[in-house]
Amino acid sequence: MMLNSSLSPNLVGIFPENMYRYKYGQTHILLPTNYHRWSQDLQAFLEIERAFRIVTQEEEEPPANPASRYASWEECRVKAKVMIFTSCGPASRQQIILLWIRGICGKL
C-alpha cells in the first residue's frame, strides 16, 4: 500500500519507534510537544477498555467481595497503568515513575 506523500512517516519525522500501537489504533508516544493529541488518543483507548474512570478516580476501588468485581476493576487498573507508561517517551516515563514512587498518581 502506498502512503499519501503528505502522510509519509519519513517526510514528517514520524518513525515507527515514535508510535504507540494499540489494538484499536495508534498515536505518537508522549513527547514534550504533543500532550494534547496524545491525551485525546489515550483517553479514547482507556475508555474502550473501561479504564478511564479509574485513571480519573471517578470510579473507586471496589471492596474485595465480590471477588469477581474487584478482579475486573484490578484488571482495568493494570491495563491503564501499562497503557499510560508504555505510550510515553523516556523523559515522561521517568517523571511518571517518580510520581508513582511518591504516591502522587493515586491508585495507579
C-alpha positions in Angstrom: 0.0 0.0 0.0 1.3 3.4 -0.9 1.0 6.2 1.6 0.0 9.7 0.5 3.2 11.7 0.4 1.7 14.3 2.9 1.3 11.4 5.4 4.5 9.6 4.7 6.4 8.9 8.0 9.7 9.9 6.5 8.5 13.3 5.4 7.0 14.4 8.7 9.6 12.9 11.0 7.4 10.2 12.4 9.2 6.9 12.7 7.8 3.6 13.9 9.7 3.8 17.2 7.8 7.1 17.9 4.4 5.4 17.7 2.4 3.7 20.4 0.3 1.0 18.8 -2.8 -0.4 20.5 -5.3 -2.9 19.2 -7.8 -0.1 18.5 -5.4 2.3 16.8 -2.1 4.2 17.3 -0.8 7.5 18.5 2.5 9.2 18.8 4.3 8.5 22.1 4.1 11.3 24.6 6.7 13.9 24.0 7.0 17.5 25.3 5.4 18.8 22.1 2.3 16.6 21.7 0.5 16.3 25.0 -2.9 17.5 23.7 -3.1 15.0 20.9 -1.6 12.1 22.9 -4.1 12.7 25.8 -7.1 12.7 23.4 -6.0 9.4 21.8 -5.1 7.8 25.1 -8.4 8.8 26.6 -10.2 7.0 23.8 -8.1 3.9 24.3 -8.7 4.0 28.0 -12.5 4.5 27.5 -12.7 1.5 25.2 -11.1 -0.6 28.0 -13.4 0.9 30.6 -10.4 2.2 32.5 -10.6 6.0 32.0 -12.8 6.5 35.1 -10.3 4.6 37.2 -7.5 6.9 36.0 -9.5 10.0 36.8 -10.5 8.4 40.1 -14.2 8.8 39.3 -14.5 5.0 39.8 -13.2 4.0 43.2 -11.6 0.7 44.1 -14.4 -1.7 45.0 -14.4 -3.9 48.1 -12.6 -7.2 47.8 -16.0 -9.0 47.8 -17.4 -9.9 45.5 -14.1 -11.1 44.2 -15.2 -11.0 40.5 -16.0 -7.3 40.6 -12.7 -6.5 42.3 -10.7 -8.7 39.8 -12.4 -6.9 36.9 -11.5 -3.5 38.4 -8.0 -4.5 39.1 -7.5 -5.8 35.5 -8.7 -2.4 34.2 -6.4 -0.6 36.6 -3.4 -2.5 35.4 -4.3 -2.1 31.8 -4.5 1.7 32.3 -1.1 1.8 34.1 0.6 -0.2 31.3 -1.1 1.8 28.6 0.0 5.1 30.1 3.5 4.1 30.8 4.2 2.4 27.5 2.8 5.2 25.5 5.3 7.7 26.9 8.7 8.8 25.8 11.7 8.2 28.0 11.6 11.6 29.8 7.9 11.2 30.6 8.4 7.7 31.9 11.0 8.9 34.4 8.5 11.6 35.6 5.7 9.0 35.9 7.9 6.6 37.9 8.8 9.5 40.3 5.1 10.3 40.7 4.2 6.6 41.4 7.0 6.3 43.9 5.8 9.4 45.7 2.3 8.2 45.6 1.1 11.3 43.7 -0.6 9.3 40.9 -3.2 7.9 43.2 -4.0 4.2 43.0 -2.4 3.6 39.6 
